[in-house]
């Protein structure tokens, strides 16, 4: 058994797609609309060359998948930046921070030296929290 994909809820799939591809440099893996499921859109992205896992950019579901109260709870948690998260690894956190900042990526601070490596937080347009980390070898 292996992990094939991780889900990230987004407010707008097209806006998320632009962020993950144009700003973070990821590639589209799947972009399929399923009419038999009420035009459900299966949209996944992943870093170039990383073919064994993808991020699902999932629209906030409604009925019959979840009731209105649950959808509202998802939106509330997203607004707080506390619904899951993605950890991105890099070989040079400060270089990537500068490049992504120049593209308009919103960071929550500046790269810091931590006991496990160099690390900085960022958010996608839906408010999802991410970490960009240059991990020390023992944490890679």
Phi and psi restraints in degrees (value plus and minus 20) as a CYANA .aco file:
   2 UNK   PHI    -159.1  -119.1
   2 UNK   PSI     137.9   177.9
   3 UNK   PHI    -100.3   -60.3
   3 UNK   PSI     108.6   148.6
   4 UNK   PHI    -127.0   -87.0
   4 UNK   PSI     -49.5    -9.5
   5 UNK   PHI    -176.0  -136.0
   5 UNK   PSI     135.0   175.0
   6 UNK   PHI    -146.0  -106.0
   6 UNK   PSI     121.8   161.8
   7 UNK   PHI    -113.7   -73.7
   7 UNK   PSI     115.4   155.4
   8 UNK   PHI    -149.3  -109.3
   8 UNK   PSI     100.3   140.3
   9 UNK   PHI     -93.9   -53.9
   9 UNK   PSI     119.4   159.4
  10 UNK   PHI    -153.2  -113.2
  10 UNK   PSI     130.6   170.6
  11 UNK   PHI     -95.1   -55.1
  11 UNK   PSI     -55.0   -15.0
  12 UNK   PHI    -161.8  -121.8
  12 UNK   PSI      93.5   133.5
  13 UNK   PHI     -84.2   -44.2
  13 UNK   PSI     -56.8   -16.8
  14 UNK   PHI     -88.0   -48.0
  14 UNK   PSI     -61.6   -21.6
  15 UNK   PHI     -83.5   -43.5
  15 UNK   PSI     -63.4   -23.4
  16 UNK   PHI     -83.3   -43.3
  16 UNK   PSI     -62.8   -22.8
  17 UNK   PHI     -79.0   -39.0
  17 UNK   PSI     -64.9   -24.9
  18 UNK   PHI     -81.4   -41.4
  18 UNK   PSI     -63.3   -23.3
  19 UNK   PHI     -83.1   -43.1
  19 UNK   PSI     -71.7   -31.7
  20 UNK   PHI     -88.3   -48.3
  20 UNK   PSI     -50.6   -10.6
  21 UNK   PHI    -111.3   -71.3
  21 UNK   PSI     -69.9   -29.9
  22 UNK   PHI     -97.9   -57.9
  22 UNK   PSI     -55.3   -15.3
  23 UNK   PHI    -115.8   -75.8
  23 UNK   PSI     -64.4   -24.4
  24 UNK   PHI    -109.5   -69.5
  24 UNK   PSI     -31.6     8.4
  25 UNK   PHI      60.3   100.3
  25 UNK   PSI      -1.2    38.8
  26 UNK   PHI    -100.4   -60.4
  26 UNK   PSI     148.0   188.0
  27 UNK   PHI    -134.4   -94.4
  27 UNK   PSI     129.0   169.0
  28 UNK   PHI     -92.6   -52.6
  28 UNK   PSI     111.2   151.2
  29 UNK   PHI    -120.4   -80.4
  29 UNK   PSI     -64.2   -24.2
  30 UNK   PHI    -162.1  -122.1
  30 UNK   PSI     120.6   160.6
  31 UNK   PHI    -166.5  -126.5
  31 UNK   PSI      67.6   107.6
  32 UNK   PHI    -146.8  -106.8
  32 UNK   PSI     110.4   150.4
  33 UNK   PHI    -123.4   -83.4
  33 UNK   PSI     110.5   150.5
  34 UNK   PHI    -128.8   -88.8
  34 UNK   PSI      78.6   118.6
  35 UNK   PHI     -78.7   -38.7
  35 UNK   PSI     -54.3   -14.3
  36 UNK   PHI     -88.7   -48.7
  36 UNK   PSI     -30.9     9.1
  37 UNK   PHI    -135.2   -95.2
  37 UNK   PSI      15.5    55.5
  38 UNK   PHI      50.0    90.0
  38 UNK   PSI      14.5    54.5
  39 UNK   PHI      44.2    84.2
  39 UNK   PSI      12.4    52.4
  40 UNK   PHI     -79.3   -39.3
  40 UNK   PSI     113.7   153.7
  41 UNK   PHI    -127.3   -87.3
  41 UNK   PSI      98.5   138.5
  42 UNK   PHI    -115.4   -75.4
  42 UNK   PSI      84.4   124.4
  43 UNK   PHI    -142.9  -102.9
  43 UNK   PSI      97.8   137.8
  44 UNK   PHI    -149.1  -109.1
  44 UNK   PSI     129.9   169.9
  45 UNK   PHI    -155.3  -115.3
  45 UNK   PSI     142.3   182.3
  46 UNK   PHI    -180.7  -140.7
  46 UNK   PSI     139.1   179.1
  47 UNK   PHI     -83.7   -43.7
  47 UNK   PSI     126.6   166.6
  48 UNK   PHI     -75.1   -35.1
  48 UNK   PSI     115.0   155.0
  49 UNK   PHI      64.4   104.4
  49 UNK   PSI     -32.4     7.6
  50 UNK   PHI    -119.7   -79.7
  50 UNK   PSI      70.6   110.6
  51 UNK   PHI    -113.2   -73.2
  51 UNK   PSI     -27.8    12.2
  52 UNK   PHI    -113.2   -73.2
  52 UNK   PSI     -23.3    16.7
  53 UNK   PHI    -169.9  -129.9
  53 UNK   PSI     130.2   170.2
  54 UNK   PHI    -160.9  -120.9
  54 UNK   PSI     141.4   181.4
  55 UNK   PHI    -124.6   -84.6
  55 UNK   PSI     104.6   144.6
  56 UNK   PHI    -107.1   -67.1
  56 UNK   PSI     100.6   140.6
  57 UNK   PHI    -111.1   -71.1
  57 UNK   PSI      71.0   111.0
  58 UNK   PHI    -115.8   -75.8
  58 UNK   PSI     102.6   142.6
  59 UNK   PHI     -82.8   -42.8
  59 UNK   PSI     126.8   166.8
  60 UNK   PHI     -83.0   -43.0
  60 UNK   PSI     101.0   141.0
  61 UNK   PHI     -95.7   -55.7
  61 UNK   PSI     140.6   180.6
  62 UNK   PHI    -147.3  -107.3
  62 UNK   PSI    -183.5  -143.5
  63 UNK   PHI     -81.0   -41.0
  63 UNK   PSI     123.6   163.6
  64 UNK   PHI    -109.8   -69.8
  64 UNK   PSI     -22.2    17.8
  65 UNK   PHI     -85.3   -45.3
  65 UNK   PSI     -68.4   -28.4
  66 UNK   PHI    -159.8  -119.8
  66 UNK   PSI     133.9   173.9
  67 UNK   PHI    -100.7   -60.7
  67 UNK   PSI     150.8   190.8
  68 UNK   PHI     -79.8   -39.8
  68 UNK   PSI     -59.3   -19.3
  69 UNK   PHI     -83.9   -43.9
  69 UNK   PSI     -60.4   -20.4
  70 UNK   PHI     -87.3   -47.3
  70 UNK   PSI     -62.0   -22.0
  71 UNK   PHI     -81.0   -41.0
  71 UNK   PSI     -60.8   -20.8
  72 UNK   PHI     -84.6   -44.6
  72 UNK   PSI     -58.3   -18.3
  73 UNK   PHI     -84.1   -44.1
  73 UNK   PSI     -60.3   -20.3
  74 UNK   PHI     -81.0   -41.0
  74 UNK   PSI     -67.4   -27.4
  75 UNK   PHI     -79.9   -39.9
  75 UNK   PSI     -60.7   -20.7
  76 UNK   PHI     -84.3   -44.3
  76 UNK   PSI     -65.1   -25.1
  77 UNK   PHI     -85.3   -45.3
  77 UNK   PSI     -58.5   -18.5
  78 UNK   PHI     -81.3   -41.3
  78 UNK   PSI     -63.0   -23.0
  79 UNK   PHI     -80.8   -40.8
  79 UNK   PSI     -50.2   -10.2
  80 UNK   PHI    -105.4   -65.4
  80 UNK   PSI     -26.8    13.2
  81 UNK   PHI      49.6    89.6
  81 UNK   PSI       7.8    47.8
  82 UNK   PHI    -142.0  -102.0
  82 UNK   PSI       4.6    44.6
  83 UNK   PHI    -129.5   -89.5
  83 UNK   PSI      68.8   108.8
  84 UNK   PHI      51.8    91.8
  84 UNK   PSI    -187.1  -147.1
  85 UNK   PHI     158.3   198.3
  85 UNK   PSI     144.8   184.8
  86 UNK   PHI    -143.4  -103.4
  86 UNK   PSI     119.2   159.2
  87 UNK   PHI    -131.9   -91.9
  87 UNK   PSI      98.0   138.0
  88 UNK   PHI    -124.9   -84.9
  88 UNK   PSI     115.8   155.8
  89 UNK   PHI    -128.4   -88.4
  89 UNK   PSI     129.6   169.6
  90 UNK   PHI    -166.5  -126.5
  90 UNK   PSI     140.9   180.9
  91 UNK   PHI    -112.5   -72.5
  91 UNK   PSI     -25.2    14.8
  92 UNK   PHI    -173.9  -133.9
  92 UNK   PSI      72.1   112.1
  93 UNK   PHI     -83.0   -43.0
  93 UNK   PSI     -63.8   -23.8
  94 UNK   PHI     -86.6   -46.6
  94 UNK   PSI     -59.5   -19.5
  95 UNK   PHI     -81.3   -41.3
  95 UNK   PSI     -68.9   -28.9
  96 UNK   PHI     -88.3   -48.3
  96 UNK   PSI     -54.5   -14.5
  97 UNK   PHI     -78.9   -38.9
  97 UNK   PSI     -67.5   -27.5
  98 UNK   PHI     -83.4   -43.4
  98 UNK   PSI     -64.1   -24.1
  99 UNK   PHI     -86.2   -46.2
  99 UNK   PSI     -63.0   -23.0
 100 UNK   PHI     -91.7   -51.7
 100 UNK   PSI     -55.8   -15.8
 101 UNK   PHI     -80.3   -40.3
 101 UNK   PSI     -60.8   -20.8
 102 UNK   PHI     -84.1   -44.1
 102 UNK   PSI     -44.3    -4.3
 103 UNK   PHI    -108.6   -68.6
 103 UNK   PSI     -21.2    18.8
 104 UNK   PHI      72.8   112.8
 104 UNK   PSI      -5.8    34.2
 105 UNK   PHI     -89.1   -49.1
 105 UNK   PSI     115.2   155.2
 106 UNK   PHI    -104.9   -64.9
 106 UNK   PSI      95.8   135.8
 107 UNK   PHI    -122.1   -82.1
 107 UNK   PSI     134.8   174.8
 108 UNK   PHI    -114.7   -74.7
 108 UNK   PSI     -19.5    20.5
 109 UNK   PHI     158.5   198.5
 109 UNK   PSI    -179.9  -139.9
 110 UNK   PHI    -132.7   -92.7
 110 UNK   PSI     138.0   178.0
 111 UNK   PHI     -76.1   -36.1
 111 UNK   PSI     118.3   158.3
 112 UNK   PHI    -148.0  -108.0
 112 UNK   PSI     126.7   166.7
 113 UNK   PHI     -95.8   -55.8
 113 UNK   PSI     105.4   145.4
 114 UNK   PHI    -142.9  -102.9
 114 UNK   PSI     146.7   186.7
 115 UNK   PHI     -80.4   -40.4
 115 UNK   PSI     -41.3    -1.3
 116 UNK   PHI    -122.9   -82.9
 116 UNK   PSI     -24.5    15.5
 117 UNK   PHI     124.8   164.8
 117 UNK   PSI    -176.7  -136.7
 118 UNK   PHI    -121.7   -81.7
 118 UNK   PSI     115.4   155.4
 119 UNK   PHI    -165.6  -125.6
 119 UNK   PSI     126.5   166.5
 120 UNK   PHI    -171.2  -131.2
 120 UNK   PSI     128.5   168.5
 121 UNK   PHI    -118.3   -78.3
 121 UNK   PSI     130.8   170.8
 122 UNK   PHI    -167.1  -127.1
 122 UNK   PSI     148.4   188.4
 123 UNK   PHI    -154.1  -114.1
 123 UNK   PSI     127.8   167.8
 124 UNK   PHI    -108.0   -68.0
 124 UNK   PSI     154.6   194.6
 125 UNK   PHI     -80.8   -40.8
 125 UNK   PSI     -40.3    -0.3
 126 UNK   PHI    -109.5   -69.5
 126 UNK   PSI     -21.9    18.1
 127 UNK   PHI      73.4   113.4
 127 UNK   PSI     -16.4    23.6
 128 UNK   PHI     -86.9   -46.9
 128 UNK   PSI     113.2   153.2
 129 UNK   PHI    -103.6   -63.6
 129 UNK   PSI     118.3   158.3
 130 UNK   PHI    -156.1  -116.1
 130 UNK   PSI     138.2   178.2
 131 UNK   PHI    -142.8  -102.8
 131 UNK   PSI     118.1   158.1
 132 UNK   PHI    -130.5   -90.5
 132 UNK   PSI      97.0   137.0
 133 UNK   PHI    -149.6  -109.6
 133 UNK   PSI     114.3   154.3
 134 UNK   PHI    -124.0   -84.0
 134 UNK   PSI      71.5   111.5
 135 UNK   PHI     -98.7   -58.7
 135 UNK   PSI     126.2   166.2
 136 UNK   PHI     -85.9   -45.9
 136 UNK   PSI     134.5   174.5
 137 UNK   PHI     -71.8   -31.8
 137 UNK   PSI     -57.1   -17.1
 138 UNK   PHI     -92.3   -52.3
 138 UNK   PSI     -28.8    11.2
 139 UNK   PHI    -132.6   -92.6
 139 UNK   PSI     -16.2    23.8
